[in-house]
Amino acid sequence: MDDSVRRGFMAAFAVSGGVVFLAMHAHNRLLSDFINKIEFQTKTSTGSSKDVATKKVRFAESKVEKYYEKKHRREAAFRNNCESFEAMPQNRQVLYKGIMQNRNRMV
């Protein structure tokens, strides 16, 4: 190949590479600006994320009382069923005790 043809190919590759490089940077900048605008709009329309995170759930007193009454009844039923509990096979007794202990820990 001629020296001038080689230089022509090199110039074409350099120019096309530069165009691709500039297009990528322009695309990244436009994309980041667009994402920033979207984030700003969502923050202003819904409030800041700190306001959402500080909300707490409160249950009505009647619901809380019913929950604890149900828990108390369940524990009383467990104490009353000791005779049938002793009649269970030993592997079931261990399993049942573990379930009851786990329930008491969660509440």
Biotite code that builds the C-alpha atoms (Angstrom):
import biotite.structure as struc

atoms = struc.array([
    struc.Atom([0.000, 0.000, 0.000], chain_id="A", res_id=1, res_name="MET", atom_name="CA", element="C"),
    struc.Atom([0.988, 3.520, -0.591], chain_id="A", res_id=2, res_name="ASP", atom_name="CA", element="C"),
    struc.Atom([2.075, 5.700, 2.237], chain_id="A", res_id=3, res_name="ASP", atom_name="CA", element="C"),
    struc.Atom([-0.667, 8.185, 1.397], chain_id="A", res_id=4, res_name="SER", atom_name="CA", element="C"),
    struc.Atom([-3.374, 5.470, 1.532], chain_id="A", res_id=5, res_name="VAL", atom_name="CA", element="C"),
    struc.Atom([-2.169, 4.381, 4.982], chain_id="A", res_id=6, res_name="ARG", atom_name="CA", element="C"),
    struc.Atom([-2.263, 7.937, 6.199], chain_id="A", res_id=7, res_name="ARG", atom_name="CA", element="C"),
    struc.Atom([-5.764, 8.325, 4.774], chain_id="A", res_id=8, res_name="GLY", atom_name="CA", element="C"),
    struc.Atom([-6.982, 5.212, 6.669], chain_id="A", res_id=9, res_name="PHE", atom_name="CA", element="C"),
    struc.Atom([-5.348, 6.434, 9.864], chain_id="A", res_id=10, res_name="MET", atom_name="CA", element="C"),
    struc.Atom([-6.997, 9.842, 9.499], chain_id="A", res_id=11, res_name="ALA", atom_name="CA", element="C"),
    struc.Atom([-10.397, 8.237, 8.859], chain_id="A", res_id=12, res_name="ALA", atom_name="CA", element="C"),
    struc.Atom([-10.051, 6.014, 11.942], chain_id="A", res_id=13, res_name="PHE", atom_name="CA", element="C"),
    struc.Atom([-8.953, 8.960, 14.080], chain_id="A", res_id=14, res_name="ALA", atom_name="CA", element="C"),
    struc.Atom([-11.842, 11.152, 12.954], chain_id="A", res_id=15, res_name="VAL", atom_name="CA", element="C"),
    struc.Atom([-14.472, 8.421, 13.387], chain_id="A", res_id=16, res_name="SER", atom_name="CA", element="C"),
    struc.Atom([-13.049, 7.503, 16.805], chain_id="A", res_id=17, res_name="GLY", atom_name="CA", element="C"),
    struc.Atom([-13.204, 11.134, 17.871], chain_id="A", res_id=18, res_name="GLY", atom_name="CA", element="C"),
    struc.Atom([-16.803, 11.426, 16.723], chain_id="A", res_id=19, res_name="VAL", atom_name="CA", element="C"),
    struc.Atom([-17.761, 8.285, 18.660], chain_id="A", res_id=20, res_name="VAL", atom_name="CA", element="C"),
    struc.Atom([-15.944, 9.585, 21.750], chain_id="A", res_id=21, res_name="PHE", atom_name="CA", element="C"),
    struc.Atom([-17.746, 12.947, 21.611], chain_id="A", res_id=22, res_name="LEU", atom_name="CA", element="C"),
    struc.Atom([-21.119, 11.269, 21.021], chain_id="A", res_id=23, res_name="ALA", atom_name="CA", element="C"),
    struc.Atom([-20.636, 9.032, 24.070], chain_id="A", res_id=24, res_name="MET", atom_name="CA", element="C"),
    struc.Atom([-19.770, 11.976, 26.317], chain_id="A", res_id=25, res_name="HIS", atom_name="CA", element="C"),
    struc.Atom([-22.719, 14.011, 25.048], chain_id="A", res_id=26, res_name="ALA", atom_name="CA", element="C"),
    struc.Atom([-25.050, 11.068, 25.627], chain_id="A", res_id=27, res_name="HIS", atom_name="CA", element="C"),
    struc.Atom([-23.777, 10.523, 29.196], chain_id="A", res_id=28, res_name="ASN", atom_name="CA", element="C"),
    struc.Atom([-24.167, 14.199, 30.036], chain_id="A", res_id=29, res_name="ARG", atom_name="CA", element="C"),
    struc.Atom([-27.710, 14.379, 28.640], chain_id="A", res_id=30, res_name="LEU", atom_name="CA", element="C"),
    struc.Atom([-28.663, 11.182, 30.443], chain_id="A", res_id=31, res_name="LEU", atom_name="CA", element="C"),
    struc.Atom([-27.304, 12.380, 33.795], chain_id="A", res_id=32, res_name="SER", atom_name="CA", element="C"),
    struc.Atom([-29.108, 15.736, 33.442], chain_id="A", res_id=33, res_name="ASP", atom_name="CA", element="C"),
    struc.Atom([-32.355, 13.912, 32.644], chain_id="A", res_id=34, res_name="PHE", atom_name="CA", element="C"),
    struc.Atom([-31.989, 11.604, 35.669], chain_id="A", res_id=35, res_name="ILE", atom_name="CA", element="C"),
    struc.Atom([-31.277, 14.571, 37.959], chain_id="A", res_id=36, res_name="ASN", atom_name="CA", element="C"),
    struc.Atom([-34.426, 16.327, 36.735], chain_id="A", res_id=37, res_name="LYS", atom_name="CA", element="C"),
    struc.Atom([-36.535, 13.221, 37.317], chain_id="A", res_id=38, res_name="ILE", atom_name="CA", element="C"),
    struc.Atom([-35.134, 12.777, 40.853], chain_id="A", res_id=39, res_name="GLU", atom_name="CA", element="C"),
    struc.Atom([-35.821, 16.420, 41.658], chain_id="A", res_id=40, res_name="PHE", atom_name="CA", element="C"),
    struc.Atom([-39.405, 16.145, 40.416], chain_id="A", res_id=41, res_name="GLN", atom_name="CA", element="C"),
    struc.Atom([-40.099, 12.989, 42.423], chain_id="A", res_id=42, res_name="THR", atom_name="CA", element="C"),
    struc.Atom([-38.624, 14.499, 45.601], chain_id="A", res_id=43, res_name="LYS", atom_name="CA", element="C"),
    struc.Atom([-40.711, 17.660, 45.324], chain_id="A", res_id=44, res_name="THR", atom_name="CA", element="C"),
    struc.Atom([-43.946, 15.846, 44.456], chain_id="A", res_id=45, res_name="SER", atom_name="CA", element="C"),
    struc.Atom([-43.782, 13.216, 47.222], chain_id="A", res_id=46, res_name="THR", atom_name="CA", element="C"),
    struc.Atom([-41.807, 15.098, 49.838], chain_id="A", res_id=47, res_name="GLY", atom_name="CA", element="C"),
    struc.Atom([-38.352, 14.193, 50.994], chain_id="A", res_id=48, res_name="SER", atom_name="CA", element="C"),
    struc.Atom([-37.412, 10.611, 51.754], chain_id="A", res_id=49, res_name="SER", atom_name="CA", element="C"),
    struc.Atom([-36.734, 11.515, 55.408], chain_id="A", res_id=50, res_name="LYS", atom_name="CA", element="C"),
    struc.Atom([-40.410, 12.376, 55.954], chain_id="A", res_id=51, res_name="ASP", atom_name="CA", element="C"),
    struc.Atom([-41.487, 8.991, 54.651], chain_id="A", res_id=52, res_name="VAL", atom_name="CA", element="C"),
    struc.Atom([-38.990, 7.089, 56.800], chain_id="A", res_id=53, res_name="ALA", atom_name="CA", element="C"),
    struc.Atom([-40.055, 8.708, 60.098], chain_id="A", res_id=54, res_name="THR", atom_name="CA", element="C"),
    struc.Atom([-43.721, 7.713, 59.917], chain_id="A", res_id=55, res_name="LYS", atom_name="CA", element="C"),
    struc.Atom([-44.812, 5.209, 62.564], chain_id="A", res_id=56, res_name="LYS", atom_name="CA", element="C"),
    struc.Atom([-47.699, 2.795, 62.627], chain_id="A", res_id=57, res_name="VAL", atom_name="CA", element="C"),
    struc.Atom([-50.058, 2.962, 65.589], chain_id="A", res_id=58, res_name="ARG", atom_name="CA", element="C"),
    struc.Atom([-52.729, 0.413, 66.287], chain_id="A", res_id=59, res_name="PHE", atom_name="CA", element="C"),
    struc.Atom([-56.066, 1.086, 67.912], chain_id="A", res_id=60, res_name="ALA", atom_name="CA", element="C"),
    struc.Atom([-56.245, 0.211, 71.597], chain_id="A", res_id=61, res_name="GLU", atom_name="CA", element="C"),
    struc.Atom([-59.035, -2.299, 70.997], chain_id="A", res_id=62, res_name="SER", atom_name="CA", element="C"),
    struc.Atom([-56.886, -4.224, 68.500], chain_id="A", res_id=63, res_name="LYS", atom_name="CA", element="C"),
    struc.Atom([-53.931, -4.308, 70.875], chain_id="A", res_id=64, res_name="VAL", atom_name="CA", element="C"),
    struc.Atom([-56.110, -5.573, 73.727], chain_id="A", res_id=65, res_name="GLU", atom_name="CA", element="C"),
    struc.Atom([-57.641, -8.288, 71.517], chain_id="A", res_id=66, res_name="LYS", atom_name="CA", element="C"),
    struc.Atom([-54.172, -9.397, 70.458], chain_id="A", res_id=67, res_name="TYR", atom_name="CA", element="C"),
    struc.Atom([-52.932, -9.777, 74.033], chain_id="A", res_id=68, res_name="TYR", atom_name="CA", element="C"),
    struc.Atom([-56.146, -11.510, 75.099], chain_id="A", res_id=69, res_name="GLU", atom_name="CA", element="C"),
    struc.Atom([-55.717, -14.017, 72.281], chain_id="A", res_id=70, res_name="LYS", atom_name="CA", element="C"),
    struc.Atom([-52.087, -14.577, 73.280], chain_id="A", res_id=71, res_name="LYS", atom_name="CA", element="C"),
    struc.Atom([-53.100, -15.122, 76.914], chain_id="A", res_id=72, res_name="HIS", atom_name="CA", element="C"),
    struc.Atom([-55.794, -17.616, 75.871], chain_id="A", res_id=73, res_name="ARG", atom_name="CA", element="C"),
    struc.Atom([-53.269, -19.506, 73.750], chain_id="A", res_id=74, res_name="ARG", atom_name="CA", element="C"),
    struc.Atom([-50.817, -19.749, 76.656], chain_id="A", res_id=75, res_name="GLU", atom_name="CA", element="C"),
    struc.Atom([-53.579, -20.843, 79.030], chain_id="A", res_id=76, res_name="ALA", atom_name="CA", element="C"),
    struc.Atom([-54.683, -23.519, 76.572], chain_id="A", res_id=77, res_name="ALA", atom_name="CA", element="C"),
    struc.Atom([-51.105, -24.763, 76.403], chain_id="A", res_id=78, res_name="PHE", atom_name="CA", element="C"),
    struc.Atom([-50.929, -25.027, 80.197], chain_id="A", res_id=79, res_name="ARG", atom_name="CA", element="C"),
    struc.Atom([-54.296, -26.822, 80.337], chain_id="A", res_id=80, res_name="ASN", atom_name="CA", element="C"),
    struc.Atom([-53.267, -29.362, 77.703], chain_id="A", res_id=81, res_name="ASN", atom_name="CA", element="C"),
    struc.Atom([-50.273, -30.658, 79.668], chain_id="A", res_id=82, res_name="CYS", atom_name="CA", element="C"),
    struc.Atom([-51.883, -34.082, 80.003], chain_id="A", res_id=83, res_name="GLU", atom_name="CA", element="C"),
    struc.Atom([-52.264, -34.469, 76.249], chain_id="A", res_id=84, res_name="SER", atom_name="CA", element="C"),
    struc.Atom([-48.819, -32.928, 75.826], chain_id="A", res_id=85, res_name="PHE", atom_name="CA", element="C"),
    struc.Atom([-47.232, -35.705, 77.892], chain_id="A", res_id=86, res_name="GLU", atom_name="CA", element="C"),
    struc.Atom([-49.011, -38.299, 75.760], chain_id="A", res_id=87, res_name="ALA", atom_name="CA", element="C"),
    struc.Atom([-47.299, -37.014, 72.604], chain_id="A", res_id=88, res_name="MET", atom_name="CA", element="C"),
    struc.Atom([-44.180, -38.743, 71.290], chain_id="A", res_id=89, res_name="PRO", atom_name="CA", element="C"),
    struc.Atom([-41.000, -37.164, 72.560], chain_id="A", res_id=90, res_name="GLN", atom_name="CA", element="C"),
    struc.Atom([-39.901, -35.746, 69.191], chain_id="A", res_id=91, res_name="ASN", atom_name="CA", element="C"),
    struc.Atom([-43.247, -33.913, 68.862], chain_id="A", res_id=92, res_name="ARG", atom_name="CA", element="C"),
    struc.Atom([-42.950, -32.583, 72.419], chain_id="A", res_id=93, res_name="GLN", atom_name="CA", element="C"),
    struc.Atom([-39.558, -31.055, 71.619], chain_id="A", res_id=94, res_name="VAL", atom_name="CA", element="C"),
    struc.Atom([-40.885, -29.577, 68.378], chain_id="A", res_id=95, res_name="LEU", atom_name="CA", element="C"),
    struc.Atom([-43.966, -28.125, 70.088], chain_id="A", res_id=96, res_name="TYR", atom_name="CA", element="C"),
    struc.Atom([-41.903, -26.610, 72.922], chain_id="A", res_id=97, res_name="LYS", atom_name="CA", element="C"),
    struc.Atom([-39.621, -24.952, 70.373], chain_id="A", res_id=98, res_name="GLY", atom_name="CA", element="C"),
    struc.Atom([-42.581, -23.493, 68.508], chain_id="A", res_id=99, res_name="ILE", atom_name="CA", element="C"),
    struc.Atom([-44.072, -22.071, 71.703], chain_id="A", res_id=100, res_name="MET", atom_name="CA", element="C"),
    struc.Atom([-40.747, -20.582, 72.823], chain_id="A", res_id=101, res_name="GLN", atom_name="CA", element="C"),
    struc.Atom([-40.249, -18.968, 69.423], chain_id="A", res_id=102, res_name="ASN", atom_name="CA", element="C"),
    struc.Atom([-43.755, -17.458, 69.550], chain_id="A", res_id=103, res_name="ARG", atom_name="CA", element="C"),
    struc.Atom([-43.116, -16.002, 72.982], chain_id="A", res_id=104, res_name="ASN", atom_name="CA", element="C"),
    struc.Atom([-39.827, -14.455, 71.813], chain_id="A", res_id=105, res_name="ARG", atom_name="CA", element="C"),
    struc.Atom([-41.430, -12.785, 68.786], chain_id="A", res_id=106, res_name="MET", atom_name="CA", element="C"),
    struc.Atom([-44.198, -11.151, 70.776], chain_id="A", res_id=107, res_name="VAL", atom_name="CA", element="C"),
])
